[in-house]
Amino acid sequence: MNQVPVAGIDVGKRFSEMAILSPSNQVYARIRINHDAYSNFDRAFELLRKAEKEFAAKPVVVMESTGHYHKILFQALNKNGYEVCVINPIQSDSIKNIRVRKVKNDKVDARKIALLYRFEQLKTTNIPHEDVDCLRSLCRHYYKLSDQLTAYKNRLLGIVDQLFLSFTDVFKDISSCSALAILEKYPTPEDILKADRQELISLIQKTARKNIKWATRKYESLCSKASNFSPLSINSIANVAMLKANIAMIKTLMQSLDEAVEAIHELLDKDASKDMPVLSLTIELLCSIPGIGLLTAATIVAEIGDFSAFPKPDKLVAYFGIDPSVTQSGQFKGTENKMSKRGSRLLRRVVFTTALANVRKKRNGQEYNPILYEFYRKKCLSKPKKVALGAVMRKLVTIIFAVLRDRKPFVLRKPEEHAKMLVAKNSAA
């Protein structure tokens, strides 16, 4: 048993409950920490110092990663010299349900979180570098905005289907500047048919930045479709109002996305100008991998944080959440193991899109990554496409691991070439 006092903290928005356990797992002290003033934190630190004096050992603090609410408390504890273990709620949930009788309150949870330190080998959480933490916030903000934008685009499409179903036959991208401008000013087929010819053509030309001939063709096609669909249009006040509201939200979100990307670039430019860059060099290395652009690379760097926490590729694979889940009980052993999906959802998202890019061909018929394309093709001969793509994702994570470990850009090599290099390296050693 660990002979140190342990403080478990159940984190909330406005306050947190802290329970300090003695080395014999008895509750030594409890305190509610209100988050609105530093004086409340001081009382908690005083109690921790009292426990340190009592048991001649500095307490270890354990808390859940609860959205952003734990961050202020985490920073304050670290500045005061305390080791802090930030755990995944999945870990704490297992011990919270240890009793048959259902007892759920913050005080009980705080004690159980402290007990988790006794039962499991928990590691101290390192404070991420200020720039890494900032980049993480910006990247997560970007993807949240992107998801919201997709949701509003889908809502807009649903409304347009009722007002003017064949509109997307003319303008494929519902969120293009031309499509949004036309729908905002002429929301119904009737409005389009009544519109001034030159005015509408001019609007199409200006927003699409095309020549007058292209704009005229689009106008004629739009009018033809509007004439055919006009009797079927559900031209209600509600649909028109919701259409305009969704367009306004889409415009706002698109602007916010641009601002988020601009902020990421600004942060990376500042980092690159430093004598000891933290982000830019690593991002540059990751961008050498096919299918990984600046935003994807920035997301990977931000979400991984301290790379030294991953001594082996399997550890990084598990952090991405693409390691296989194991189902075994007695003599039974599951054969259809799915991805655990216990790691970072955002990392899985970016490695999925990267994998898709690596198994596709360019317009000229050339593969983006001939090695991974062939690997995927061979896997598809014996496995479903989904499983084969999962194998490509795992392969990509091992490549990311190698690039970050060796601090060298990715070089496209065939498996045979790689094997020869390893033999030569081992022979030299």
Number of C-alpha atoms within 10 A of each C-alpha: 8 11 14 20 27 30 28 30 30 27 23 18 12 10 15 21 21 28 27 27 24 19 18 12 18 12 16 17 15 19 16 18 23 17 17 10 9 11 12 15 18 14 14 18 16 11 17 22 15 15 23 16 12 13 14 13 15 19 25 21 26 28 25 23 19 16 10 9 17 19 14 10 17 21 13 15 17 15 10 10 9 18 19 23 20 21 20 14 13 11 13 21 14 12 15 19 14 10 8 6 7 9 11 10 10 18 18 16 24 26 25 23 29 27 21 20 20 16 11 9 8 14 14 15 15 14 14 14 14 10 17 22 15 14 23 22 15 20 24 16 15 21 16 13 17 15 12 15 21 15 14 19 19 14 16 22 21 14 19 23 15 16 25 24 19 19 23 15 11 17 15 11 14 19 20 12 15 19 19 23 17 17 21 17 14 17 21 25 28 19 15 21 17 10 15 11 14 11 10 18 20 17 17 24 20 15 16 16 13 11 12 14 11 14 21 18 13 17 22 14 15 20 21 14 19 24 14 13 18 19 11 13 18 17 17 11 9 10 19 20 11 14 22 17 14 22 21 14 15 21 15 12 19 15 11 16 19 12 13 19 16 12 15 22 16 12 18 20 14 14 17 15 10 10 7 10 15 17 22 22 15 19 23 16 17 28 19 17 21 18 20 21 15 15 17 22 23 26 24 24 23 25 21 19 17 14 12 10 13 16 11 13 18 16 14 22 23 21 20 27 21 26 22 15 16 14 12 10 8 5 6 8 11 11 9 9 12 14 14 14 16 15 17 15 14 18 21 20 14 20 24 18 14 20 27 15 18 25 21 16 14 9 7 6 8 10 17 16 19 17 16 23 20 13 17 22 16 12 17 15 10 10 13 10 14 10 16 18 22 20 19 24 25 23 17 21 23 17 16 22 22 16 19 19 15 9 13 14 17 18 10 15 11 11 10 8 10 12 12 11 12 11 11 11 10 9 8 7 6
